[in-house]
Amino acid sequence: IDTEALDSGSYFDTATYRYTPLVAGKYFFFGCVNAVSDTANDFVQVIGLLYKNGSATAPLNEATPNSNGRQLGLPVSAIVDMNGSSDYVELFAFINVSSGTPIIGGSSNFKSWFGGYKLID
C-alpha cells in the first residue's frame, strides 16, 4: 500500500504504511487484504487486522473459503480514537496457502487497500 489516491492532510506515510492524523477525534478506518496463491486450486486463508500504535485495535477478521480457491479478499474496518499527535493506524495481514507461494495483492485488478477518515471530534 505505497500509493495514495487522496490524502488532503498528508497523514499517510507511504514508506511506513502508517496513517497518523494530526487532528484528534474518532476516525473510521477500513481496508481490504487480498491474497492469491501462485498454485492453481491452492487453499488460501487470510487474516486481516487493524493495529493502533502497534497493538490490535479491531476484532480479528478471518476468511477461509469452503473449497479450494486460489484468490481471496477480506475486508476489515473499525472506529478508532486518535489523539491528533502520535497515534497511528496500520493494516496487517497473515496469509496461509496449502502448497503454493502466498502473494498479497496478486495483480493490478486484485489489490489490497487501506483508508480512513475523521467522523467527529
C-alpha positions as CSV (number, residue, x, y, z in Angstrom):
1,I,0.0,0.0,0.0
2,D,2.5,2.6,-1.2
3,T,0.3,4.7,-3.4
4,E,-2.3,7.3,-2.4
5,A,-5.5,8.3,-4.2
6,L,-6.4,11.1,-1.8
7,D,-4.7,12.4,1.3
8,S,-5.8,16.0,2.0
9,G,-3.8,16.2,5.3
10,S,-0.8,14.2,4.2
11,Y,-1.3,11.9,7.1
12,F,-0.5,8.6,5.3
13,D,3.2,7.7,5.1
14,T,3.9,5.6,2.0
15,A,7.3,4.5,3.4
16,T,5.9,3.1,6.7
17,Y,2.3,2.4,5.6
18,R,1.0,4.3,8.6
19,Y,-1.8,6.7,8.9
20,T,-1.0,9.4,11.6
21,P,-3.7,12.1,11.6
22,L,-2.7,15.3,13.2
23,V,-6.2,16.2,14.3
24,A,-7.7,14.5,17.3
25,G,-11.1,12.7,17.1
26,K,-12.8,9.5,16.2
27,Y,-11.8,8.0,12.8
28,F,-13.3,5.3,10.7
29,F,-10.6,3.1,9.2
30,F,-11.2,0.5,6.5
31,G,-9.3,-1.8,4.2
32,C,-9.2,-5.0,2.3
33,V,-6.5,-7.6,2.3
34,N,-6.4,-9.5,-1.0
35,A,-4.4,-12.7,-1.3
36,V,-3.6,-15.1,-4.1
37,S,-1.5,-18.3,-4.4
38,D,0.8,-18.9,-7.3
39,T,-0.5,-22.5,-7.5
40,A,-3.8,-23.4,-9.2
41,N,-6.5,-24.7,-6.9
42,D,-4.4,-24.0,-3.8
43,F,-6.2,-23.4,-0.5
44,V,-5.9,-19.8,0.7
45,Q,-6.6,-18.5,4.2
46,V,-6.4,-14.7,5.1
47,I,-6.4,-13.0,8.4
48,G,-6.6,-9.2,8.5
49,L,-6.3,-6.8,11.4
50,L,-6.1,-3.1,12.0
51,Y,-3.4,-2.0,14.6
52,K,-3.2,1.2,16.6
53,N,0.3,2.1,17.9
54,G,1.5,-1.4,17.3
55,S,-1.4,-3.2,19.0
56,A,-4.5,-4.8,17.6
57,T,-7.4,-2.4,17.8
58,A,-10.2,-4.1,15.9
59,P,-11.7,-7.6,16.1
60,L,-9.8,-10.2,14.1
61,N,-11.3,-10.8,10.7
62,E,-10.6,-14.1,9.1
63,A,-11.7,-15.7,5.8
64,T,-11.3,-19.2,4.6
65,P,-13.2,-20.5,1.6
66,N,-15.2,-23.7,1.9
67,S,-13.4,-25.2,-1.0
68,N,-10.1,-24.8,-2.7
69,G,-9.7,-21.5,-4.4
70,R,-6.5,-19.5,-5.0
71,Q,-7.8,-16.0,-4.6
72,L,-9.5,-14.4,-1.6
73,G,-10.3,-10.9,-0.3
74,L,-11.1,-9.9,3.3
75,P,-12.5,-6.5,4.3
76,V,-11.6,-5.0,7.8
77,S,-12.9,-1.9,9.5
78,A,-13.0,-0.1,12.9
79,I,-13.8,3.2,14.6
80,V,-10.7,4.3,16.5
81,D,-10.0,7.2,18.8
82,M,-6.9,9.2,17.7
83,N,-5.0,11.7,19.8
84,G,-4.0,14.0,16.9
85,S,-0.3,13.9,17.6
86,S,1.3,10.5,17.9
87,D,-1.4,7.8,17.3
88,Y,-1.1,5.8,14.1
89,V,-3.0,3.0,12.4
90,E,-1.7,0.2,10.2
91,L,-3.3,-2.7,8.3
92,F,-1.7,-6.1,8.8
93,A,-2.4,-9.5,7.2
94,F,-1.5,-13.1,7.6
95,I,-1.8,-15.3,4.6
96,N,-1.6,-19.1,4.5
97,V,-1.7,-21.3,1.5
98,S,-1.6,-25.1,1.4
99,S,1.2,-25.6,-1.1
100,G,2.0,-22.5,-3.3
101,T,3.5,-19.2,-2.5
102,P,1.3,-16.6,-0.8
103,I,1.1,-13.2,-2.6
104,I,-0.6,-10.1,-1.2
105,G,-2.4,-8.3,-3.9
106,G,-1.6,-10.5,-6.8
107,S,-2.5,-8.4,-9.8
108,S,-3.5,-4.9,-10.9
109,N,-7.1,-5.9,-10.6
110,F,-6.8,-7.6,-7.2
111,K,-5.0,-5.2,-4.9
112,S,-5.1,-4.7,-1.1
113,W,-6.2,-1.2,0.1
114,F,-6.5,0.9,3.2
115,G,-8.1,4.2,4.1
116,G,-9.6,6.3,6.9
117,Y,-11.5,9.5,7.6
118,K,-12.5,11.6,10.6
119,L,-16.0,11.1,11.9
120,I,-16.2,13.5,14.9
121,D,-14.0,15.3,17.4
